[in-house]
Every structure is written in structure tokens, then in C-alpha cells.
Amino acid sequence: MQIIRELRKRKVFTTAAIYLPIAWIVTEVLTFLFEKFPVPAWADELIAAIFVAGFPAAMILAWTFDLGPNGLTRTKANKAQGLVTIVCAALLMAGGTAGLFYLIKPNVPELNEVSVVIDPAANSIAVYPFENLSSDPEDAYFSDGMTIELITRLSQIKGLHIAGIAQTKQQTLSLGVEPEVRYRLEGTVRRSGDKVRITALLVDRASSFTVWSNIFDSELQDVFEFQEQTALHIAEALDVRLSAEEQSAVARHHTVNPAAYDAFLRGWSLIESFHVNFDLPGEKLEAARAHFQTALSIEPAYARAVAGLAMVESYAVFLKVEPAANRNLAQELASQAIALDDSLPETHFAMARALSSSKDYSGAAAAFHKVLELDSQNGYAWCELAGVLNFQDPADPVGAELAAREGIRFRPAYSTAYFNLGAALQQQQRLREAADAYQQSLQLNPADQGLQRTLGQLYLELGDYIEALARFEILEPTPELLIQISVAHQALGNSQDALKALEQAVAAGYRDFAAVEANPQLAGLVDEPRYRKLIEQILKPLEAN
């Protein structure tokens, strides 16, 4: 008890009781402000380090000095008493410092934690593609359309958190990117002419218990009712009360003409397919254009169909399918769509894509922000926003990182979201995290050769030469790539392999001998006879000219 009295006498407990809550409050305020303004990514860690380091200093000052009528004076104590209390004070400081660290340390989760987690305790739902059970495989556009429409309507309900999954449940599980949500929404679609049967099940992931289910048998023209009622019944099953504004958004029909809607769905499913891959772009865009034009021939003021045409022209430029002159047409069509209905996320998304294709990245960012004002859970818009923030001048990698992580929340198996996250992290020089993000993107889209190259170059920069070679050696050996392969081999001490790659580069037409000579990573090859022979081989044609 003598020790406790001494600590109290020296006001060590009082100092700790004042310091800890002040440190926590200041840290919380600064963290909030950092979220509102662009600050370096390490700012949170710096603030935490300052407060943690300051705690033992404050305890030592409280132990050593008294603040009284005569100002700051050194505290007196006998040696035995001082030795015991010093040990106890040290233990107190160690425990307090550890507690303070865990109290105020910044929350910087790992990539995998952020990338696929929406709070499972909340009303979070993963919406999987409805399976096409029709006899005609081409009816897949209709089942895909039902999935897209349900995601759109459910996303309008603020009490629900919706993750849209492009892959089937089996594919998602095999990829290891199933989101940690509370519920799954699954279903099937069977269409025969104008008849349609749709089943929908809301399943609790933890218990596999079916929370709600429905079988919808009706005419095609009544499918709008299914979309509306499904969203309302799911909200009711999860005890989520809708505002009048949310009820209006869920119930809204963008057309009452089933033929126009069917043509729109056919075109929009082709546009949506570009979120998965860019296969057959010319054929897909031409078919999508024809479907949207059909929809507009039936209903000329159909805003979503006009937005679809704008998306066709934007992708035609982006994928270099058609001349760049289409950039102006894309913006004109997007403007028409917005004039028809400026409350639709799709019309503003079309404008954002048109501006992005024209490399007006700041304008595109503003348009994507407008999309997110109308649909805050639009994962594709968050992801595209991350992309344009990475490309704009000056770039905003911190904002791009935040947008990419939001995109991953709502589209957890979307490879481009991870790519944009990697690019944002790379610009912040968080190279190892960037490599992890690129690796996740590549897992979702292993056919992306450009990403393989990017990842290999990043591993080269990190000094992970074995991983760099693993990426490079599966790519087409262009002269420039062979130089990078040579650098990696030389860094690993494989001079002969490095020389072999250089020889292959020269044989393939590489002639930038100045870059090779100036490359410090190849300096160890300068005295090699094979290297000198290569340089002579490069120089001779130049001297002849």
C-alpha cells in the first residue's frame, strides 16, 4: 500500500487519467479530419506514435517533479522507497503505453479484410446471378437483367448493404472472394415466350435457413411487379422500414412497354459483360447498338436506352473499335439521356464514361460523384471513380484508394477494382500492398497479360526477382521485356542467363545501347566478352549510317 500511496502522492495516476482520454479524443478528431481532407496515408500512424511515445514521458515527469506554490520542484524520496516505486512506475508506464497503443492505433486493415467484408451483423446481402433455366441459352440476358435490376432496386434501400456478384456462387467460392455478408440472394429464371417463372431465395449464410422465398409465375409484362415486390418483401423480412423516397425509388418503372424493356435488357447485358472481359468487342457493341435502337424505335423517350447508346460509343473509343470521332457522339447522347431523366444513375454513368473516354478525367470524376449521389452502393461507379482519380492531373491516389475500397465492398469479385486499388497504392509508394492488390486482380482475371507485366515490373522494383521472372517468362518476349528479364537474372547472379536474354533482345531488334550501358543493374556484365560483342553488334549499323 505504501507503493500506491507514493504513486498517488506523486500524481502519477492523476496524470495518466488526464493524458489517456485527451490522447484518445484528439486522435479521434484528427482521424475524422484526415478522412475529410487529402493527407498522407502515414499521418494516422504518426499521430499514434507521438501520443504513445509521449505517455511514458508524461509519467516520468509526474514521478520526478511536483507542481506547487513554488513552481516545478523535484520530488524527494529515500533510496529504498524510490527503488520500489520506480519499478512499479515502470510497470505502470509499460502497461499504460501498451493500452494506449491499442486504444488509439489507426485502423489500417489488411487488403483481404477490407476487400470482401461488409458488416455481416448488418442487413448485408450478396446478390448472385440468377440462373438461366430456359431451354434457349441466349435467354441468359434476361436472367442477367433480373439480377441487375434487383441489385439496383435493393441498393436504393439505405437499410440494406448490397454486394453484387458477377460470378456464380461456386465460382466465387473457388476464387476465395465470397463477401462476409449476412445473407445470400439466389434465384432462377425460366422463360418461354411471354411466360416467365422466377424463383428467389434469401438465405442466412450462417444457418443456411431460408429467410424468405417466392415463386413468380406470370406474363413478361408483369416482371416489373416482381422486381418491386421482391425488394419490398426482402426489406420487410429483414425488418427494414422504407422512407417514402425509398418506396418511390423501388417502385419506379422506367418504361411500361415490355418490348422496349426487353430490347433494352438485351443491349445492357452486353454492356455489362465488359465488366467481366473484353472478348469480341466489335460484335458485342454492334449488337448492343441495334438493341438500344430497337428499344428507342418503340419508345423514343426511353432515357436508359439513350444512355445505353452513349455507353456503346464510349466503349467503341475506349476499346479502339471505332474512330476517336465517336467521343463527341458519346457525350451528345449522354447529354440527351440526362435531359430525358437526370434522376437516373445510368444517364450520369454514361456521361462519366464518355468524359473518361475523352480523357477528361476531372469531369468524369464529377459525373461519377453524381452517380453515387443517386446510388451510393454502385460498386462499378466507385471503381470507375478510382480509375479516373488515378489518371487525373494531378492524381489523387488517396481518394482513389478510398473509392477502390468502396468499389470492392460492393463488387467484391471485380478484378478492375483491385487493379485500381493497386495503382492508387503504387502511387503512394506502398509497393508491397500494391503488389498484393494486383495479385488479387490477376487471380480474378488470369488472362490479363498487361497486368502480368505490371506486376512483374513492380516485383522488379521491390527486388523480388524470382517473382518478377515468374511473371515475365509467361509473356511474349518483346525486346523491352527481355531487357527486364536480363536485369532480373543479373540481380540473382545468373550472368549467363542475363547475357542470353540480352542477346535475344538484340536479335529481336533492340538497339538502345545507351540505355543498356547506363543501366546500373547490368554494370556487372560490362567486362564479359559476350556483352562487348553485343555492344559492337549494336554499334556497327549505327556507325555505318
C-alpha positions in Angstrom: 0.0 0.0 0.0 3.0 2.2 0.6 3.7 2.0 -3.2 0.2 3.0 -4.1 0.3 6.0 -1.7 3.6 7.1 -3.2 2.2 6.9 -6.8 -0.8 8.9 -5.7 1.3 11.4 -3.8 3.4 12.0 -7.0 0.1 12.3 -9.0 1.2 9.6 -11.5 -2.4 8.1 -11.5 -3.9 11.6 -12.0 -1.6 12.4 -14.9 -2.4 9.0 -16.6 -6.2 9.6 -16.0 -5.9 13.0 -17.8 -3.5 12.0 -20.5 -5.2 8.9 -21.8 -8.7 10.4 -22.6 -7.2 13.5 -24.1 -5.0 11.4 -26.3 -7.9 9.3 -27.4 -10.2 12.4 -28.1 -7.5 14.3 -30.1 -6.7 11.1 -32.1 -10.4 10.6 -32.9 -10.8 14.3 -34.0 -7.7 14.2 -36.2 -8.8 10.9 -37.7 -12.1 12.4 -38.6 -10.5 15.4 -40.2 -8.0 13.2 -42.1 -10.9 11.4 -43.7 -12.3 14.8 -45.0 -9.0 16.2 -46.4 -6.3 14.7 -48.5 -3.4 13.9 -46.1 -0.6 11.4 -46.5 -1.5 7.8 -45.7 1.0 7.6 -42.8 -0.5 10.6 -40.9 -2.6 8.3 -38.7 0.4 6.3 -37.7 2.5 9.4 -37.0 -0.2 10.8 -34.6 -0.5 7.5 -32.8 3.3 7.2 -32.5 3.5 10.7 -31.0 0.9 10.0 -28.3 2.3 6.6 -27.5 5.8 8.0 -27.1 4.5 10.9 -25.0 2.8 8.7 -22.4 5.9 7.4 -20.7 7.5 10.9 -20.9 4.4 12.3 -19.1 4.6 9.6 -16.4 8.3 10.2 -15.8 7.7 14.0 -15.4 4.8 13.3 -13.0 7.1 11.0 -11.0 10.1 13.2 -10.9 8.6 16.7 -10.3 5.9 18.3 -8.2 3.9 21.4 -9.3 3.3 23.5 -6.2 3.2 27.1 -5.0 7.0 27.4 -5.6 6.6 26.2 -9.2 8.1 22.9 -10.6 10.3 21.2 -8.0 11.9 17.7 -7.9 10.1 15.2 -5.7 12.1 13.9 -2.6 12.2 10.3 -1.6 14.5 7.9 0.3 16.5 5.4 -1.8 14.7 2.2 -0.8 11.3 3.7 -1.3 12.5 5.2 -4.6 13.7 1.9 -5.9 10.5 0.0 -5.3 8.3 2.8 -6.6 10.5 3.2 -9.7 9.9 -0.4 -10.6 6.2 -0.1 -10.1 6.1 3.1 -12.1 7.9 1.4 -14.9 5.4 -1.4 -14.9 2.6 1.2 -14.9 4.1 3.0 -17.8 4.6 -0.2 -19.8 1.0 -1.3 -19.3 -0.3 2.1 -19.9 1.7 2.5 -23.1 0.5 -0.8 -24.4 -3.1 0.0 -23.6 -2.8 3.5 -25.2 -1.3 1.9 -28.4 -4.3 -0.5 -28.7 -6.7 2.3 -27.8 -5.6 4.9 -30.5 -3.7 2.9 -33.1 -5.0 3.7 -36.6 -7.3 1.1 -38.1 -5.4 0.1 -41.3 -6.8 -3.3 -42.2 -5.2 -5.8 -44.5 -6.3 -5.8 -48.1 -8.2 -9.1 -47.8 -10.0 -7.7 -44.7 -11.3 -4.6 -46.5 -11.7 -6.1 -49.9 -14.5 -8.5 -49.2 -16.2 -7.5 -45.9 -19.5 -5.8 -45.5 -20.6 -5.9 -41.9 -22.1 -9.4 -41.5 -24.1 -8.3 -38.5 -25.9 -5.7 -40.6 -28.6 -6.3 -43.2 -25.9 -7.2 -45.8 -26.8 -9.2 -48.9 -24.7 -10.8 -51.6 -26.8 -10.9 -54.8 -25.7 -13.8 -57.0 -26.6 -14.1 -60.7 -30.0 -15.7 -61.2 -29.5 -18.9 -63.1 -31.0 -19.2 -66.6 -33.1 -22.4 -66.8 -34.7 -21.6 -70.1 -34.3 -24.0 -73.0 -32.6 -21.3 -75.0 -29.1 -20.4 -73.7 -29.5 -17.0 -75.3 -32.1 -16.1 -72.7 -29.3 -15.6 -70.3 -29.6 -11.9 -71.0 -33.0 -12.0 -69.3 -31.8 -13.7 -66.1 -28.8 -11.4 -66.0 -31.1 -8.4 -66.4 -33.2 -9.6 -63.5 -30.1 -9.8 -61.3 -29.0 -6.3 -62.3 -32.5 -4.8 -61.7 -32.8 -6.4 -58.3 -29.3 -5.1 -57.3 -30.4 -1.6 -58.5 -33.6 -1.6 -56.6 -32.2 -3.1 -53.4 -29.4 -0.6 -53.4 -32.0 2.2 -53.1 -32.8 1.0 -49.6 -30.4 2.6 -47.2 -31.0 0.0 -44.5 -29.6 -2.7 -46.8 -26.0 -3.2 -47.8 -25.8 -4.9 -51.2 -22.8 -6.7 -52.8 -23.4 -7.6 -56.4 -21.5 -10.7 -57.5 -20.8 -11.2 -61.2 -19.7 -14.8 -60.8 -21.8 -17.8 -59.7 -21.7 -18.9 -56.1 -19.5 -21.8 -57.0 -17.0 -19.6 -58.9 -16.9 -17.1 -56.1 -16.2 -19.8 -53.5 -13.4 -21.3 -55.7 -11.8 -17.9 -56.1 -11.9 -17.3 -52.4 -13.7 -13.9 -52.6 -17.1 -14.6 -51.2 -18.1 -11.5 -49.2 -18.6 -11.8 -45.5 -22.3 -10.8 -45.7 -25.2 -12.0 -43.5 -27.5 -13.2 -46.4 -27.3 -14.5 -49.9 -30.0 -13.8 -52.5 -30.1 -16.5 -55.2 -32.6 -17.5 -57.8 -33.5 -19.0 -61.1 -35.3 -17.7 -64.3 -37.2 -19.8 -66.7 -38.7 -18.1 -69.8 -40.8 -19.5 -72.5 -42.1 -16.9 -75.0 -44.1 -14.3 -73.0 -44.3 -16.6 -69.9 -41.8 -16.3 -67.2 -41.2 -18.2 -63.9 -38.7 -16.6 -61.4 -37.8 -18.1 -58.1 -35.9 -16.1 -55.4 -34.5 -17.2 -52.1 -32.9 -15.1 -49.3 -30.7 -17.4 -47.3 -29.0 -16.8 -43.9 -25.3 -17.7 -44.6 -24.6 -18.8 -41.0 -27.6 -21.1 -40.6 -28.5 -21.9 -44.2 -32.0 -21.0 -43.2 -34.3 -19.6 -45.9 -35.4 -16.2 -44.5 -37.7 -15.5 -47.5 -38.6 -17.1 -50.8 -41.0 -16.6 -53.6 -42.1 -18.2 -56.9 -43.3 -15.7 -59.5 -45.4 -17.1 -62.5 -46.7 -14.5 -64.9 -46.6 -12.8 -68.2 -43.4 -10.9 -69.3 -45.2 -7.6 -69.0 -45.7 -8.2 -65.2 -41.9 -8.7 -64.5 -41.7 -5.1 -63.2 -44.0 -6.1 -60.3 -41.7 -9.0 -59.5 -38.7 -6.7 -59.2 -40.6 -4.2 -57.0 -42.3 -6.8 -54.8 -39.1 -8.8 -54.3 -37.2 -5.7 -53.0 -40.1 -4.7 -50.7 -40.6 -8.3 -49.3 -36.8 -8.6 -48.6 -36.9 -5.3 -46.7 -39.9 -6.5 -44.8 -38.3 -9.9 -44.0 -35.3 -8.1 -42.5 -37.5 -5.6 -40.6 -36.2 -2.6 -42.6 -38.6 0.3 -42.8 -38.6 2.3 -46.0 -38.9 6.0 -46.3 -41.4 7.4 -48.8 -38.5 8.4 -51.1 -37.1 4.8 -50.9 -40.5 3.3 -51.6 -40.9 5.6 -54.7 -37.4 4.6 -55.9 -38.0 0.9 -55.5 -41.5 1.1 -57.2 -40.3 3.2 -60.2 -40.7 1.7 -63.7 -38.5 3.3 -66.3 -40.8 2.1 -69.1 -44.2 0.3 -69.1 -43.6 -1.2 -72.5 -42.3 -4.8 -72.2 -41.0 -4.9 -75.8 -38.9 -1.8 -75.2 -37.7 -3.1 -71.9 -36.7 -6.5 -73.4 -34.7 -4.8 -76.1 -33.0 -2.6 -73.5 -32.1 -5.6 -71.4 -30.5 -7.4 -74.4 -28.3 -4.4 -75.1 -27.5 -3.6 -71.4 -26.4 -7.2 -70.7 -23.8 -6.9 -73.5 -22.5 -3.6 -72.0 -22.4 -5.2 -68.5 -20.4 -8.1 -69.9 -17.4 -5.7 -70.3 -17.1 -5.7 -66.6 -16.0 -9.4 -66.9 -14.0 -9.4 -70.1 -13.5 -7.5 -73.4 -14.0 -10.5 -75.6 -15.4 -9.8 -79.1 -15.8 -6.1 -78.5 -16.8 -5.2 -82.1 -19.6 -7.8 -82.3 -20.9 -7.0 -78.8 -21.1 -3.3 -79.4 -22.8 -3.6 -82.8 -25.4 -5.9 -81.3 -25.9 -3.7 -78.3 -26.3 -0.6 -80.5 -29.0 -2.5 -82.6 -30.9 -3.5 -79.4 -30.9 0.1 -78.0 -32.1 1.4 -81.3 -34.9 -1.1 -81.3 -35.9 0.0 -77.8 -36.0 3.6 -78.9 -38.0 2.8 -82.0 -40.7 1.5 -79.7 -40.3 4.2 -77.0 -38.3 7.3 -78.3 -38.0 9.0 -74.9 -36.6 5.9 -73.2 -33.7 7.6 -71.2 -32.0 4.3 -70.3 -31.8 3.2 -73.9 -30.2 6.5 -74.9 -27.7 6.1 -72.1 -27.0 2.6 -73.5 -26.2 4.1 -76.9 -23.9 6.6 -75.2 -22.1 3.7 -73.5 -21.7 1.9 -76.8 -20.0 4.9 -78.3 -17.8 5.3 -75.2 -16.6 1.7 -75.3 -16.1 1.9 -79.1 -13.5 4.7 -78.3 -12.1 3.1 -75.2 -11.6 -0.3 -76.9 -10.4 1.3 -80.2 -13.2 -0.4 -82.1 -14.2 2.7 -84.0 -12.6 6.1 -84.7 -12.0 8.7 -81.9 -14.6 10.9 -83.5 -17.2 8.9 -81.6 -16.1 10.7 -78.4 -18.3 13.7 -79.3 -21.2 11.4 -80.1 -20.9 9.6 -76.8 -21.1 13.0 -74.9 -24.0 14.2 -77.0 -26.0 11.0 -76.4 -25.2 11.1 -72.7 -26.5 14.8 -72.6 -29.7 13.7 -74.3 -30.2 10.9 -71.7 -29.7 13.3 -68.8 -32.1 15.8 -70.4 -34.7 13.0 -70.6 -34.2 11.9 -67.0 -31.5 13.4 -64.7 -32.6 11.2 -61.7 -31.2 8.0 -63.3 -27.8 6.8 -62.2 -27.4 5.2 -65.7 -27.6 8.5 -67.5 -24.9 10.1 -65.4 -22.8 7.0 -65.6 -23.0 7.2 -69.4 -21.8 10.8 -69.2 -18.9 9.9 -66.9 -17.8 7.1 -69.2 -18.0 9.5 -72.2 -15.8 12.0 -70.4 -13.4 9.4 -69.3 -13.1 8.1 -72.9 -12.2 11.7 -73.9 -9.6 11.8 -71.2 -11.5 14.5 -69.3 -10.8 12.7 -66.0 -11.7 15.6 -63.7 -15.1 16.0 -65.5 -15.6 12.2 -65.3 -14.9 12.2 -61.6 -17.6 14.9 -61.1 -20.0 12.8 -63.1 -19.2 9.6 -61.1 -19.8 11.6 -57.9 -23.3 12.5 -59.3 -23.9 8.7 -59.9 -23.0 8.0 -56.3 -25.3 10.7 -55.0 -28.1 8.8 -56.7 -26.9 5.3 -55.9 -24.3 5.2 -53.1 -23.9 1.4 -53.4 -23.0 1.4 -57.1 -19.8 -0.6 -56.9 -18.9 -0.1 -60.6 -19.2 3.7 -60.2 -16.9 3.6 -57.1 -14.4 1.6 -59.1 -14.5 3.8 -62.2 -14.1 6.8 -59.9 -11.0 5.3 -58.5 -9.7 4.9 -62.1 -10.2 8.5 -63.1 -8.8 9.8 -59.8 -5.6 7.8 -60.6 -5.4 9.3 -64.1 -6.4 12.9 -63.5 -3.7 15.6 -63.3 -2.8 16.0 -60.5 -3.7 12.5 -59.5 -5.5 11.8 -56.2 -4.2 8.4 -55.1 -5.6 8.7 -51.6 -9.1 9.5 -52.9 -8.6 6.7 -55.5 -7.7 4.2 -52.8 -10.8 5.1 -50.8 -13.0 4.8 -53.9 -11.4 1.5 -54.9 -12.0 0.0 -51.5 -15.7 1.1 -51.6 -15.9 -0.5 -55.1 -14.6 -3.7 -53.6 -17.1 -3.6 -50.8 -20.0 -3.6 -53.3 -18.4 -5.6 -56.1 -16.0 -7.9 -54.2 -15.1 -10.1 -57.2 -14.5 -7.3 -59.7 -10.9 -7.5 -60.9 -10.7 -3.9 -62.1 -11.5 -2.7 -58.6 -8.4 -4.4 -57.3 -6.3 -3.1 -60.2 -7.4 0.5 -59.4 -6.6 -0.1 -55.8 -3.1 -1.4 -56.7 -2.5 1.7 -58.9 -3.5 4.0 -56.1 -1.2 2.2 -53.6 1.6 2.2 -56.1 1.4 6.0 -56.5 1.6 6.3 -52.7 4.8 4.1 -52.8 3.1 1.4 -50.8 4.6 -1.1 -53.2 4.1 -4.3 -51.3 0.4 -3.6 -50.7 0.1 -2.6 -54.4 1.6 -6.0 -55.4 -1.0 -7.8 -53.2 -3.8 -5.8 -54.8 -2.5 -6.6 -58.4 -2.2 -10.2 -57.4 -5.8 -10.3 -56.3 -6.9 -8.7 -59.6 -4.9 -11.3 -61.5 -6.5 -14.1 -59.6 -9.9 -12.9 -60.7 -8.7 -12.2 -64.3 -5.7 -14.5 -65.0 -5.8 -13.8 -68.8 -4.8 -10.2 -68.3 -1.4 -10.1 -69.9 -0.9 -6.3 -69.3 -1.4 -6.9 -65.6 1.1 -9.7 -65.6 3.6 -7.3 -67.0 2.7 -4.6 -64.5 3.0 -7.0 -61.6 6.4 -8.3 -62.9 7.7 -4.7 -63.1 6.5 -4.0 -59.6 8.3 -7.1 -58.3 11.4 -6.0 -60.1 11.2 -2.6 -58.3 10.7 -4.4 -55.0 13.7 -6.6 -55.6 11.7 -9.8 -55.7 13.4 -11.0 -58.8 12.2 -14.6 -58.7 8.6 -13.4 -58.7 9.4 -10.9 -61.4 10.8 -13.6 -63.7 7.8 -15.8 -63.0 5.6 -13.1 -64.5 7.9 -12.1 -67.3 8.6 -15.6 -68.6 4.9 -16.4 -69.4 4.6 -13.2 -71.6 5.5 -12.6 -75.2 9.3 -11.8 -75.2 9.4 -8.3 -76.6 12.8 -6.7 -76.8 12.0 -4.3 -73.9 10.7 -7.3 -71.7 13.9 -9.2 -72.5 15.9 -6.4 -71.1 13.9 -6.6 -67.8 14.4 -10.3 -67.8 18.1 -9.7 -68.2 18.1 -7.3 -65.2 16.3 -9.9 -63.0 18.7 -12.7 -63.9 21.8 -10.5 -63.3 20.4 -9.4 -59.9 20.1 -13.1 -59.0 23.7 -13.6 -60.0 22.8 -15.6 -63.2 25.1 -13.7 -65.6 24.9 -16.3 -68.3 21.1 -16.1 -68.4 21.3 -12.3 -68.3 23.5 -12.3 -71.3 21.3 -14.8 -73.1 18.3 -12.5 -72.6 20.3 -9.5 -73.9 21.3 -11.5 -77.0 17.7 -12.4 -77.6 16.7 -8.7 -77.2 19.3 -7.6 -79.7 18.3 -10.3 -82.1 14.7 -9.1 -81.8 15.7 -5.6 -82.8 16.6 -3.9 -79.6 19.1 -1.0 -80.3 19.0 1.4 -77.4 22.6 0.5 -76.4 22.9 3.8 -74.4 20.1 2.6 -72.0 21.8 -0.7 -71.6 25.2 0.9 -70.9 23.7 3.3 -68.4 21.7 0.6 -66.5 23.5 0.2 -63.2 21.8 -3.2 -62.7 23.7 -4.5 -65.8 27.0 -3.0 -64.8 28.4 -6.4 -63.7 28.2 -7.6 -67.4 30.5 -4.8 -68.8 33.7 -6.9 -68.8 32.0 -10.0 -70.2 33.3 -10.8 -73.8 29.7 -11.7 -74.9 28.5 -8.4 -73.6 31.2 -6.4 -75.5 30.3 -8.4 -78.6 26.7 -7.4 -78.3 27.5 -3.7 -78.0 29.7 -3.9 -81.1 26.8 -5.6 -82.9 24.5 -2.7 -81.9 27.0 0.0 -82.8 28.1 -1.3 -86.3 24.8 -0.5 -88.1 24.7 2.9 -86.4 28.2 3.8 -87.4 27.5 2.7 -90.9 24.7 5.2 -91.1 
